[in-house]
Amino acid sequence: MLKKTVLIIAVLFCFVSVSIAADLTPVKLPAPVTKGGRPLMQCLNDRKTDRSFSTKKLSAQILSNLLWAACGINRPHSGKRTAPSALNWQEIDVYASMEEGLYLYNPKTHTLDPVVQSDLRKHTARLPQPSRSSIIGAPLQLIYVADYAKMRTGISDEDGKFYSATDTAFIGQNVYLYCASEGLSSIIRSFFDGNSLAKEMKLRNTQKIILVQAIGYPQ
Amino acid sequence: MLKKTVLIIAVLFCFVSVSIAADLTPVKLPAPVTKGGRPLMQCLNDRKTDRSFSTKKLSAQILSNLLWAACGINRPHSGKRTAPSALNWQEIDVYASMEEGLYLYNPKTHTLDPVVQSDLRKHTARLPQPSRSSIIGAPLQLIYVADYAKMRTGISDEDGKFYSATDTAFIGQNVYLYCASEGLSSIIRSFFDGNSLAKEMKLRNTQKIILVQAIGYPQ
């Protein structure tokens, strides 16, 4: 009888563990605080690129504010955003890679939608680079991905590349300034293995990774 | 005697007038105010693209703050700036086109160096576009120009185009946020005749216009 009870408990325990592990659930972010922050000129004065990060995690509120600052909706009636995009295509998707997994930021619902339950941060640096270990240890890597299917049909390859680059950088600069406002560290970079990372992220063939930006507390 | 005096005065007057008209002199901008401005989140909340501009000119102080916000030096010991650039190439030059002429912003001296004494604002829109008349009537057009000579030797054409696009947009977003802070209107755009404008600007063959951004008061 005792053996049977232990077995049932063990089975239940395993089931619960596996169940939690298998489900990366959607994250409903708290409402972003769209007022406040440090004065703009001081944020510009402190804007810089950092290469040293603590592994301390970001709170849900910081994550919420940061993602809204990046490319959140600032005009709900039109769905327009904090960052411009060519012809308002809004073709740049922001993925958030954290220890628990990869999420896609949805500005409409202000949620993080689960994509892959795996820590992909190590794939955001090309090859093993000891100098990059602090960067990929940052709690958050934002991965900016262009979806060419959202651009005008018939756009030239050159124009597509151009606009996906500008529209990513508008977002990235918002993130840099948010980090300056909150005393967070950040570095945006283009040196990663795009094919390998795209495969890990299970991207569609109309999608292309443009830049990656690490965010965390200073070490 | 009287006739001679009048003649001398007239000649002197003409000389002075011609001299002023012929010389577009360097503009030493007032020191930028690198503190203050509205809180960052409110700037992000008000960030938008505008198409309607008053012809009212910007003051020297606003021009100074705006250019510093765009890509001014925020770390004097290293010369690093408010906007990042790939490998710190600082390959994007910011030209200011105003009624009196075209200037090049020099972040090191915080001056506007004269380039062409001609109002080139009308050349920043492709063809006569009535819908653009308000935009090209804005008192200031910032023209972002990449200088490929400042990039690493041997960089591929594709990489050069990519970084010149991202590095321009980092600057452009700073300008958008400064405008949101100061209640100014702004629109960044890629639709212009690059060859014709480059000729008017007397650009070198290593230079390429990336984007143009209008700034002014709302109409």
Contacts between the chains, C-beta under 8 A, distances in Angstrom:
chain1	res1	chain2	res2	distance
A	33	B	41	6.5
A	34	B	41	5.3
A	34	B	42	7.5
A	34	B	44	7.3
A	34	B	45	4.8
A	35	B	39	6.7
A	35	B	41	5.6
A	35	B	42	5.7
A	35	B	45	7.3
A	36	B	39	5.2
A	36	B	41	5.3
A	36	B	42	7.6
A	37	B	39	4.6
A	37	B	40	3.5
A	37	B	41	4.2
A	37	B	42	7.5
A	38	B	39	6.8
A	38	B	40	6.0
A	39	B	35	6.7
A	39	B	36	5.2
A	39	B	37	4.6
A	39	B	38	6.8
A	39	B	39	6.2
A	39	B	40	7.4
A	40	B	37	3.5
A	40	B	38	6.0
A	40	B	39	7.5
A	40	B	40	5.6
A	40	B	43	5.1
A	40	B	69	7.6
A	40	B	177	6.0
A	40	B	178	6.8
A	40	B	181	4.6
A	41	B	33	6.5
A	41	B	34	5.3
A	41	B	35	5.6
A	41	B	36	5.3
A	41	B	37	4.2
A	41	B	65	7.3
A	41	B	69	7.0
A	41	B	181	7.8
A	42	B	34	7.5
A	42	B	35	5.7
A	42	B	36	7.6
A	42	B	37	7.5
A	43	B	40	5.1
A	44	B	34	7.3
A	44	B	68	7.7
A	44	B	69	5.3
A	44	B	72	7.9
A	44	B	74	6.5
A	44	B	82	4.6
A	44	B	174	6.5
A	44	B	178	7.9
A	45	B	34	4.8
A	45	B	35	7.3
A	45	B	74	5.1
A	45	B	82	7.6
A	46	B	74	7.4
A	47	B	74	6.4
A	47	B	82	5.2
A	47	B	83	7.5
A	48	B	74	7.6
A	48	B	75	7.0
A	48	B	80	6.9
A	49	B	84	5.6
A	65	B	41	7.3
A	68	B	44	7.7
A	69	B	40	7.6
A	69	B	41	7.0
A	69	B	44	5.3
A	72	B	44	7.9
A	74	B	44	6.5
A	74	B	45	5.1
A	74	B	46	7.4
A	74	B	47	6.4
A	74	B	48	7.6
A	75	B	48	7.0
A	80	B	48	6.9
A	82	B	44	4.6
A	82	B	45	7.6
A	82	B	47	5.2
A	83	B	47	7.5
A	83	B	173	6.8
A	84	B	49	5.6
A	84	B	176	7.1
A	84	B	188	6.6
A	86	B	190	7.3
A	158	B	161	7.5
A	161	B	158	7.5
A	161	B	161	7.0
A	161	B	162	6.7
A	161	B	165	7.9
A	162	B	161	6.7
A	162	B	165	5.2
A	162	B	190	7.6
A	163	B	190	7.9
A	165	B	161	7.9
A	165	B	162	5.2
A	165	B	165	3.7
A	165	B	166	4.9
A	165	B	169	7.3
A	166	B	165	4.9
A	166	B	166	7.0
A	166	B	168	6.8
A	166	B	169	4.1
A	166	B	172	7.7
A	166	B	190	7.9
A	166	B	211	7.0
A	167	B	169	7.3
A	168	B	166	6.8
A	168	B	169	7.7
A	169	B	165	7.2
A	169	B	166	4.1
A	169	B	167	7.3
A	169	B	168	7.7
A	169	B	169	3.5
A	169	B	170	5.0
A	169	B	173	7.2
A	170	B	169	5.0
A	170	B	172	6.9
A	170	B	173	4.6
A	170	B	176	7.8
A	172	B	166	7.7
A	172	B	170	6.9
A	173	B	83	6.7
A	173	B	169	7.2
A	173	B	170	4.6
A	173	B	173	3.9
A	173	B	174	6.4
A	174	B	44	6.5
A	174	B	173	6.4
A	174	B	177	7.9
A	176	B	84	7.1
A	176	B	170	7.8
A	177	B	40	6.0
A	177	B	174	7.9
A	177	B	177	6.9
A	178	B	40	6.9
A	178	B	44	8.0
A	181	B	40	4.6
A	181	B	41	7.8
A	188	B	84	6.6
A	190	B	86	7.3
A	190	B	162	7.6
A	190	B	163	7.9
A	190	B	166	7.9
A	211	B	166	7.1
